[in-house]
Amino acid sequence: MSGAELVVAGCLIALGLAHSTLGESGILRPLFAATWTTNEPRWAVERILRFAWHITSVAWFALAAIVLGANLLVAVGVMSLVSAAIIFVMLRGHLAWPLFLLAGLAALRADGVLGDSILRAGAIATTAALGVAALVHVYWALGGTWMLDRALPPTDAAGFSPGPWLTLSVAGALAVFGALVGATAFDAWTPSLGWLVGIGVGVLTLRAIGDTRVAGFTKSVRDTDFAIADDRFFTPIIVFLALGASGAIVV
């Protein structure tokens, strides 16, 4: 490794450290302490600015690692996963973290770090999670009320309230999809039904993106009990289910 490469890496690392430490103390904290003049939720804007600021430093650290000889795909994969984790912790309702997560997993898969055994394990976990989700819907259909008040958008916003038969239908669909994911991961059926899993992944992806109104990353109504639960639990779970099901297709 040449001296010039060490200089490049050292400069990038120093820039990243200075960017985060000095930016936090000299720009972000004073900015957040100033009078608020926008109608946007202050807490959300502060978190967006903070994670956008700090993941820039993460990108510079990844560039330094590449200059020092790290594998390109591994460095990009780790950078993406770290960025996804930062955003997930700070603002789970932001669309950036699933994109970073997908990029990171794809980079590690392309380099061979993410092998078939890991993807199959993810598919098994997805099958189990879908089974649990199906049982929860059966519980609701039979009159259970746990989390039910948070599981649906307000009636005046959504315009309908599903009855027990529709809820049981959803439970059945979840169970069948779980079986398809597990079978596809282990090539249990011939001909392959992976295309059906692909359709399910597409449906989950559309649900995660949302309807621009009451559900998903694009929702505009964010102050209801459902919206809060959707950001914290439902949409992230759907993202992980979509990724796990996708892994079953890839192996």
DOGU-608800 format. One record per residue (C-alpha): residue number from 1; residue in three letters; x, y, z. Coordinates in nm, 3 decimals. Layout:
REM residues N
{roke NUM&zado ALA&xx X&yy Y&zz Z}
...
This chain:
REM residues 251
{roke 1&zado MET&xx 0.000&yy 0.000&zz 0.000}
{roke 2&zado SER&xx 0.144&yy 0.334&zz -0.104}
{roke 3&zado GLY&xx 0.186&yy 0.641&zz 0.112}
{roke 4&zado ALA&xx -0.058&yy 0.828&zz -0.110}
{roke 5&zado GLU&xx -0.330&yy 0.571&zz -0.041}
{roke 6&zado LEU&xx -0.272&yy 0.604&zz 0.333}
{roke 7&zado VAL&xx -0.304&yy 0.982&zz 0.300}
{roke 8&zado VAL&xx -0.633&yy 0.945&zz 0.110}
{roke 9&zado ALA&xx -0.777&yy 0.706&zz 0.368}
{roke 10&zado GLY&xx -0.654&yy 0.916&zz 0.659}
{roke 11&zado CYS&xx -0.811&yy 1.230&zz 0.516}
{roke 12&zado LEU&xx -1.145&yy 1.056&zz 0.460}
{roke 13&zado ILE&xx -1.149&yy 0.914&zz 0.812}
{roke 14&zado ALA&xx -1.056&yy 1.252&zz 0.960}
{roke 15&zado LEU&xx -1.325&yy 1.422&zz 0.751}
{roke 16&zado GLY&xx -1.586&yy 1.172&zz 0.867}
{roke 17&zado LEU&xx -1.498&yy 1.214&zz 1.233}
{roke 18&zado ALA&xx -1.490&yy 1.593&zz 1.209}
{roke 19&zado HIS&xx -1.810&yy 1.602&zz 1.005}
{roke 20&zado SER&xx -2.004&yy 1.411&zz 1.269}
{roke 21&zado THR&xx -1.853&yy 1.552&zz 1.588}
{roke 22&zado LEU&xx -1.823&yy 1.917&zz 1.486}
{roke 23&zado GLY&xx -2.144&yy 1.911&zz 1.287}
{roke 24&zado GLU&xx -2.336&yy 1.773&zz 1.583}
{roke 25&zado SER&xx -2.202&yy 2.033&zz 1.826}
{roke 26&zado GLY&xx -2.168&yy 2.333&zz 1.597}
{roke 27&zado ILE&xx -2.459&yy 2.300&zz 1.355}
{roke 28&zado LEU&xx -2.726&yy 2.045&zz 1.442}
{roke 29&zado ARG&xx -2.773&yy 2.119&zz 1.813}
{roke 30&zado PRO&xx -2.780&yy 2.500&zz 1.769}
{roke 31&zado LEU&xx -3.016&yy 2.457&zz 1.473}
{roke 32&zado PHE&xx -3.254&yy 2.238&zz 1.671}
{roke 33&zado ALA&xx -3.249&yy 2.487&zz 1.959}
{roke 34&zado ALA&xx -3.363&yy 2.771&zz 1.733}
{roke 35&zado THR&xx -3.723&yy 2.887&zz 1.700}
{roke 36&zado TRP&xx -3.930&yy 2.657&zz 1.481}
{roke 37&zado THR&xx -4.098&yy 2.827&zz 1.184}
{roke 38&zado THR&xx -4.230&yy 2.537&zz 0.975}
{roke 39&zado ASN&xx -4.551&yy 2.337&zz 0.999}
{roke 40&zado GLU&xx -4.365&yy 2.006&zz 0.961}
{roke 41&zado PRO&xx -4.333&yy 1.793&zz 1.279}
{roke 42&zado ARG&xx -4.020&yy 1.917&zz 1.452}
{roke 43&zado TRP&xx -3.911&yy 1.578&zz 1.588}
{roke 44&zado ALA&xx -3.926&yy 1.419&zz 1.241}
{roke 45&zado VAL&xx -3.733&yy 1.697&zz 1.070}
{roke 46&zado GLU&xx -3.466&yy 1.689&zz 1.341}
{roke 47&zado ARG&xx -3.419&yy 1.314&zz 1.302}
{roke 48&zado ILE&xx -3.403&yy 1.336&zz 0.923}
{roke 49&zado LEU&xx -3.139&yy 1.607&zz 0.938}
{roke 50&zado ARG&xx -2.942&yy 1.415&zz 1.199}
{roke 51&zado PHE&xx -2.931&yy 1.080&zz 1.022}
{roke 52&zado ALA&xx -2.870&yy 1.243&zz 0.683}
{roke 53&zado TRP&xx -2.577&yy 1.427&zz 0.834}
{roke 54&zado HIS&xx -2.418&yy 1.125&zz 1.002}
{roke 55&zado ILE&xx -2.463&yy 0.866&zz 0.726}
{roke 56&zado THR&xx -2.254&yy 1.099&zz 0.509}
{roke 57&zado SER&xx -1.969&yy 1.025&zz 0.750}
{roke 58&zado VAL&xx -2.045&yy 0.653&zz 0.722}
{roke 59&zado ALA&xx -2.007&yy 0.679&zz 0.343}
{roke 60&zado TRP&xx -1.668&yy 0.847&zz 0.382}
{roke 61&zado PHE&xx -1.554&yy 0.573&zz 0.619}
{roke 62&zado ALA&xx -1.654&yy 0.316&zz 0.357}
{roke 63&zado LEU&xx -1.454&yy 0.501&zz 0.090}
{roke 64&zado ALA&xx -1.153&yy 0.502&zz 0.322}
{roke 65&zado ALA&xx -1.190&yy 0.127&zz 0.375}
{roke 66&zado ILE&xx -1.198&yy 0.071&zz -0.002}
{roke 67&zado VAL&xx -0.883&yy 0.281&zz -0.048}
{roke 68&zado LEU&xx -0.714&yy 0.071&zz 0.222}
{roke 69&zado GLY&xx -0.793&yy -0.246&zz 0.028}
{roke 70&zado ALA&xx -1.133&yy -0.359&zz 0.153}
{roke 71&zado ASN&xx -1.351&yy -0.548&zz -0.090}
{roke 72&zado LEU&xx -1.569&yy -0.299&zz -0.277}
{roke 73&zado LEU&xx -1.897&yy -0.491&zz -0.247}
{roke 74&zado VAL&xx -1.838&yy -0.576&zz 0.119}
{roke 75&zado ALA&xx -1.757&yy -0.214&zz 0.203}
{roke 76&zado VAL&xx -2.066&yy -0.090&zz 0.019}
{roke 77&zado GLY&xx -2.276&yy -0.362&zz 0.183}
{roke 78&zado VAL&xx -2.160&yy -0.278&zz 0.534}
{roke 79&zado MET&xx -2.201&yy 0.096&zz 0.469}
{roke 80&zado SER&xx -2.556&yy 0.038&zz 0.347}
{roke 81&zado LEU&xx -2.648&yy -0.186&zz 0.641}
{roke 82&zado VAL&xx -2.506&yy 0.059&zz 0.895}
{roke 83&zado SER&xx -2.696&yy 0.343&zz 0.727}
{roke 84&zado ALA&xx -3.014&yy 0.135&zz 0.732}
{roke 85&zado ALA&xx -2.968&yy 0.062&zz 1.103}
{roke 86&zado ILE&xx -2.914&yy 0.430&zz 1.186}
{roke 87&zado ILE&xx -3.228&yy 0.539&zz 1.002}
{roke 88&zado PHE&xx -3.432&yy 0.247&zz 1.139}
{roke 89&zado VAL&xx -3.348&yy 0.348&zz 1.495}
{roke 90&zado MET&xx -3.397&yy 0.721&zz 1.441}
{roke 91&zado LEU&xx -3.699&yy 0.737&zz 1.209}
{roke 92&zado ARG&xx -3.851&yy 0.401&zz 1.127}
{roke 93&zado GLY&xx -4.123&yy 0.552&zz 0.910}
{roke 94&zado HIS&xx -3.870&yy 0.681&zz 0.652}
{roke 95&zado LEU&xx -3.844&yy 0.497&zz 0.319}
{roke 96&zado ALA&xx -3.464&yy 0.523&zz 0.308}
{roke 97&zado TRP&xx -3.387&yy 0.240&zz 0.551}
{roke 98&zado PRO&xx -3.546&yy -0.045&zz 0.351}
{roke 99&zado LEU&xx -3.366&yy 0.077&zz 0.038}
{roke 100&zado PHE&xx -3.033&yy 0.086&zz 0.224}
{roke 101&zado LEU&xx -3.112&yy -0.255&zz 0.373}
{roke 102&zado LEU&xx -3.189&yy -0.408&zz 0.034}
{roke 103&zado ALA&xx -2.876&yy -0.253&zz -0.119}
{roke 104&zado GLY&xx -2.662&yy -0.386&zz 0.164}
{roke 105&zado LEU&xx -2.801&yy -0.738&zz 0.143}
{roke 106&zado ALA&xx -2.773&yy -0.741&zz -0.236}
{roke 107&zado ALA&xx -2.410&yy -0.626&zz -0.220}
{roke 108&zado LEU&xx -2.319&yy -0.899&zz 0.029}
{roke 109&zado ARG&xx -2.506&yy -1.155&zz -0.181}
{roke 110&zado ALA&xx -2.320&yy -1.045&zz -0.495}
{roke 111&zado ASP&xx -1.988&yy -1.096&zz -0.315}
{roke 112&zado GLY&xx -2.088&yy -1.436&zz -0.181}
{roke 113&zado VAL&xx -2.094&yy -1.333&zz 0.185}
{roke 114&zado LEU&xx -2.469&yy -1.387&zz 0.208}
{roke 115&zado GLY&xx -2.493&yy -1.756&zz 0.123}
{roke 116&zado ASP&xx -2.787&yy -1.983&zz 0.049}
{roke 117&zado SER&xx -2.799&yy -2.116&zz 0.406}
{roke 118&zado ILE&xx -2.855&yy -1.766&zz 0.545}
{roke 119&zado LEU&xx -3.126&yy -1.693&zz 0.289}
{roke 120&zado ARG&xx -3.299&yy -2.023&zz 0.369}
{roke 121&zado ALA&xx -3.286&yy -1.936&zz 0.738}
{roke 122&zado GLY&xx -3.448&yy -1.603&zz 0.656}
{roke 123&zado ALA&xx -3.716&yy -1.785&zz 0.455}
{roke 124&zado ILE&xx -3.786&yy -2.021&zz 0.747}
{roke 125&zado ALA&xx -3.819&yy -1.723&zz 0.983}
{roke 126&zado THR&xx -4.053&yy -1.558&zz 0.732}
{roke 127&zado THR&xx -4.267&yy -1.873&zz 0.710}
{roke 128&zado ALA&xx -4.292&yy -1.883&zz 1.090}
{roke 129&zado ALA&xx -4.377&yy -1.513&zz 1.111}
{roke 130&zado LEU&xx -4.649&yy -1.551&zz 0.848}
{roke 131&zado GLY&xx -4.791&yy -1.842&zz 1.046}
{roke 132&zado VAL&xx -4.802&yy -1.628&zz 1.360}
{roke 133&zado ALA&xx -4.967&yy -1.345&zz 1.166}
{roke 134&zado ALA&xx -5.228&yy -1.590&zz 1.036}
{roke 135&zado LEU&xx -5.303&yy -1.710&zz 1.391}
{roke 136&zado VAL&xx -5.339&yy -1.350&zz 1.511}
{roke 137&zado HIS&xx -5.596&yy -1.287&zz 1.235}
{roke 138&zado VAL&xx -5.785&yy -1.602&zz 1.339}
{roke 139&zado TYR&xx -5.781&yy -1.469&zz 1.697}
{roke 140&zado TRP&xx -5.928&yy -1.140&zz 1.577}
{roke 141&zado ALA&xx -6.191&yy -1.318&zz 1.366}
{roke 142&zado LEU&xx -6.301&yy -1.513&zz 1.674}
{roke 143&zado GLY&xx -6.353&yy -1.195&zz 1.871}
{roke 144&zado GLY&xx -6.009&yy -1.121&zz 2.017}
{roke 145&zado THR&xx -5.930&yy -0.756&zz 2.077}
{roke 146&zado TRP&xx -5.554&yy -0.744&zz 2.154}
{roke 147&zado MET&xx -5.393&yy -0.481&zz 1.925}
{roke 148&zado LEU&xx -5.711&yy -0.469&zz 1.720}
{roke 149&zado ASP&xx -5.763&yy -0.099&zz 1.790}
{roke 150&zado ARG&xx -5.420&yy -0.031&zz 1.635}
{roke 151&zado ALA&xx -5.440&yy -0.281&zz 1.351}
{roke 152&zado LEU&xx -5.683&yy -0.083&zz 1.136}
{roke 153&zado PRO&xx -5.692&yy 0.281&zz 1.024}
{roke 154&zado PRO&xx -5.975&yy 0.490&zz 1.169}
{roke 155&zado THR&xx -6.303&yy 0.400&zz 1.001}
{roke 156&zado ASP&xx -6.359&yy 0.757&zz 0.885}
{roke 157&zado ALA&xx -6.024&yy 0.751&zz 0.704}
{roke 158&zado ALA&xx -6.031&yy 0.396&zz 0.567}
{roke 159&zado GLY&xx -6.400&yy 0.376&zz 0.488}
{roke 160&zado PHE&xx -6.459&yy 0.013&zz 0.593}
{roke 161&zado SER&xx -6.428&yy -0.230&zz 0.882}
{roke 162&zado PRO&xx -6.355&yy -0.594&zz 0.790}
{roke 163&zado GLY&xx -6.577&yy -0.861&zz 0.938}
{roke 164&zado PRO&xx -6.479&yy -1.206&zz 1.068}
{roke 165&zado TRP&xx -6.502&yy -1.380&zz 0.730}
{roke 166&zado LEU&xx -6.276&yy -1.131&zz 0.558}
{roke 167&zado THR&xx -6.034&yy -1.153&zz 0.851}
{roke 168&zado LEU&xx -6.032&yy -1.533&zz 0.821}
{roke 169&zado SER&xx -5.966&yy -1.497&zz 0.448}
{roke 170&zado VAL&xx -5.662&yy -1.283&zz 0.525}
{roke 171&zado ALA&xx -5.546&yy -1.547&zz 0.775}
{roke 172&zado GLY&xx -5.579&yy -1.815&zz 0.509}
{roke 173&zado ALA&xx -5.388&yy -1.608&zz 0.255}
{roke 174&zado LEU&xx -5.106&yy -1.550&zz 0.504}
{roke 175&zado ALA&xx -5.086&yy -1.921&zz 0.586}
{roke 176&zado VAL&xx -5.078&yy -2.023&zz 0.220}
{roke 177&zado PHE&xx -4.815&yy -1.762&zz 0.141}
{roke 178&zado GLY&xx -4.603&yy -1.888&zz 0.431}
{roke 179&zado ALA&xx -4.625&yy -2.243&zz 0.297}
{roke 180&zado LEU&xx -4.524&yy -2.121&zz -0.049}
{roke 181&zado VAL&xx -4.223&yy -1.936&zz 0.090}
{roke 182&zado GLY&xx -4.101&yy -2.240&zz 0.284}
{roke 183&zado ALA&xx -4.154&yy -2.480&zz -0.006}
{roke 184&zado THR&xx -3.984&yy -2.248&zz -0.254}
{roke 185&zado ALA&xx -3.678&yy -2.207&zz -0.030}
{roke 186&zado PHE&xx -3.624&yy -2.585&zz -0.031}
{roke 187&zado ASP&xx -3.746&yy -2.657&zz -0.388}
{roke 188&zado ALA&xx -4.014&yy -2.880&zz -0.240}
{roke 189&zado TRP&xx -4.254&yy -2.844&zz -0.532}
{roke 190&zado THR&xx -4.203&yy -2.916&zz -0.901}
{roke 191&zado PRO&xx -4.266&yy -2.719&zz -1.109}
{roke 192&zado SER&xx -4.149&yy -2.431&zz -0.895}
{roke 193&zado LEU&xx -4.413&yy -2.195&zz -0.760}
{roke 194&zado GLY&xx -4.163&yy -1.919&zz -0.699}
{roke 195&zado TRP&xx -4.359&yy -1.692&zz -0.930}
{roke 196&zado LEU&xx -4.645&yy -1.700&zz -0.679}
{roke 197&zado VAL&xx -4.404&yy -1.598&zz -0.405}
{roke 198&zado GLY&xx -4.291&yy -1.317&zz -0.635}
{roke 199&zado ILE&xx -4.650&yy -1.194&zz -0.662}
{roke 200&zado GLY&xx -4.677&yy -1.204&zz -0.283}
{roke 201&zado VAL&xx -4.355&yy -1.005&zz -0.249}
{roke 202&zado GLY&xx -4.500&yy -0.750&zz -0.490}
{roke 203&zado VAL&xx -4.816&yy -0.719&zz -0.280}
{roke 204&zado LEU&xx -4.612&yy -0.676&zz 0.038}
{roke 205&zado THR&xx -4.394&yy -0.415&zz -0.132}
{roke 206&zado LEU&xx -4.696&yy -0.214&zz -0.242}
{roke 207&zado ARG&xx -4.838&yy -0.232&zz 0.111}
{roke 208&zado ALA&xx -4.508&yy -0.111&zz 0.256}
{roke 209&zado ILE&xx -4.492&yy 0.180&zz 0.011}
{roke 210&zado GLY&xx -4.848&yy 0.268&zz 0.108}
{roke 211&zado ASP&xx -5.148&yy 0.449&zz -0.035}
{roke 212&zado THR&xx -5.025&yy 0.808&zz 0.031}
{roke 213&zado ARG&xx -5.310&yy 0.846&zz 0.283}
{roke 214&zado VAL&xx -5.330&yy 0.617&zz 0.586}
{roke 215&zado ALA&xx -5.080&yy 0.332&zz 0.546}
{roke 216&zado GLY&xx -4.718&yy 0.264&zz 0.456}
{roke 217&zado PHE&xx -4.417&yy 0.488&zz 0.412}
{roke 218&zado THR&xx -4.607&yy 0.739&zz 0.195}
{roke 219&zado LYS&xx -4.901&yy 0.798&zz 0.429}
{roke 220&zado SER&xx -4.996&yy 1.156&zz 0.504}
{roke 221&zado VAL&xx -5.201&yy 1.084&zz 0.819}
{roke 222&zado ARG&xx -4.942&yy 1.015&zz 1.088}
{roke 223&zado ASP&xx -5.102&yy 1.115&zz 1.419}
{roke 224&zado THR&xx -5.351&yy 0.830&zz 1.472}
{roke 225&zado ASP&xx -5.290&yy 0.521&zz 1.687}
{roke 226&zado PHE&xx -5.282&yy 0.311&zz 1.370}
{roke 227&zado ALA&xx -5.030&yy 0.540&zz 1.199}
{roke 228&zado ILE&xx -4.796&yy 0.527&zz 1.499}
{roke 229&zado ALA&xx -4.823&yy 0.147&zz 1.519}
{roke 230&zado ASP&xx -4.781&yy 0.124&zz 1.143}
{roke 231&zado ASP&xx -4.451&yy 0.315&zz 1.157}
{roke 232&zado ARG&xx -4.321&yy 0.126&zz 1.458}
{roke 233&zado PHE&xx -4.438&yy -0.227&zz 1.382}
{roke 234&zado PHE&xx -4.657&yy -0.309&zz 1.085}
{roke 235&zado THR&xx -4.468&yy -0.156&zz 0.793}
{roke 236&zado PRO&xx -4.123&yy -0.269&zz 0.919}
{roke 237&zado ILE&xx -4.257&yy -0.623&zz 0.968}
{roke 238&zado ILE&xx -4.395&yy -0.618&zz 0.614}
{roke 239&zado VAL&xx -4.056&yy -0.505&zz 0.481}
{roke 240&zado PHE&xx -3.877&yy -0.792&zz 0.658}
{roke 241&zado LEU&xx -4.139&yy -1.040&zz 0.535}
{roke 242&zado ALA&xx -4.089&yy -0.921&zz 0.177}
{roke 243&zado LEU&xx -3.711&yy -0.955&zz 0.209}
{roke 244&zado GLY&xx -3.735&yy -1.301&zz 0.365}
{roke 245&zado ALA&xx -3.975&yy -1.420&zz 0.095}
{roke 246&zado SER&xx -3.745&yy -1.276&zz -0.172}
{roke 247&zado GLY&xx -3.461&yy -1.480&zz -0.026}
{roke 248&zado ALA&xx -3.664&yy -1.796&zz -0.087}
{roke 249&zado ILE&xx -3.679&yy -1.710&zz -0.457}
{roke 250&zado VAL&xx -3.308&yy -1.630&zz -0.483}
{roke 251&zado VAL&xx -3.172&yy -1.954&zz -0.336}
